[in-house]
Amino acid sequence: MYQRTVLIVEDEFLIRMVLADTLADEGYDVVEAGNVLEAVAVLGHRKIDAVITDIDMPGGLSGLDLARMMSIKHANVPIIIASGGRLLGSEELPGDAVFVPKPYGMSAMASMVDEMTSCDRRRLA
């Protein structure tokens, strides 16, 4: 059975850890990145089935920058963009990215990832 891989891009260690643990408990292979440059490195050498990214990141590149890059090179990978400091409308999101305000529920996030990476949905894309 194929194990879906989720990349979590979050600079807040505790949020990243709890989300990673939640998704791992749901059977996902979880890869973590603390900033956009780490995420780009992961995307360069691993198959990723979904990305969850915060907007505000250290290092000069934001989660929105990552989503814009991915909409060009990894357009088939679902992206969830989260923020506790900003609210974004669908017109502000690149590609098919989805916005989730913080704080979010971990089980709700796991359900969203499951829906976005399900075999039936991926076949339709």
Secondary structure as UniProt FT lines:
FT   STRAND          5..9
FT   HELIX           13..25
FT   TURN            26..27
FT   STRAND          29..33
FT   HELIX           36..45
FT   STRAND          50..54
FT   TURN            58..59
FT   HELIX           63..73
FT   TURN            75..76
FT   STRAND          79..83
FT   HELIX           90..92
FT   TURN            95..96
FT   STRAND          98..101
FT   HELIX           106..117
FT   HELIX           119..124
//
